[in-house]
């Protein structure tokens, strides 16, 4: 028999909505587009034929509506895998836990979750202006230290190779994204493997006033080759999405608008246009 989840472990608001997202199950479509920037939600929902629901709480802005007959929810998450852990856990609770009885449902519901975000390339041949789908995410954060999951042989090898290259005190986690969503959305995009960092500056090798502990992290990551597996780009959420998706049983794919090339030190002057192109590509593929 399933164990009831205590009030302290899963917090429900007085109106019956989930604590951080402020959503009820009926507010959520089975296809979800996730973005970091709250302002990006409206840049996606402006293409909808209709919007049936809108709400804002903290950094979580939600619009649910229809695009060419397909019901879609767009939600902003803020930055970092700590937010993604909250986001994924509460999304899962909305569809897989009875919020009144606090018991897990007997039938599991799997969501399609697509991240649309910006990213920096660590390879000269992937210029700013590119669009990339992440086959794998590699977490340089420690989120998976607090969860138990299983890894394939390749994923273990990649994590160990990166640990040895960077000489860090923990093993990064490597997780494959959704093959189903990659086949649906990856057509015409570069297919890459994405490093998820626990920060924007030092963890990605940027020096402003503080000197990074691993100043050559780009060179070290870009030269790793495990049976043809190579790293392509940096950002701050993908691996967290993929790890939580695997644990919770959801299909997750990260799509990246490459707005900077860290090798050539180029930043795209039309970054908003690149993101918009990726948004339109994603909506078109979802609706097919």
HUCOR-V978921 format. One record per helix or strand of 3 or more residues. SS is the DSSP state (h for helix, s for strand). FROM is the first residue (numbers start at 1). LEN is the number of residues. If there is no record, write none. Layout:
BEGIN
ss->{SS SS}
from->{FROM FROM}
len->{LEN LEN}
END
This chain:
BEGIN
ss->{h s h s s s h s s h h s h s h h s h s h}
from->{25 31 38 50 60 70 81 112 131 143 153 173 179 190 202 217 233 238 251 271}
len->{3 5 8 8 8 7 16 10 9 4 14 4 7 7 3 6 3 11 11 17}
END
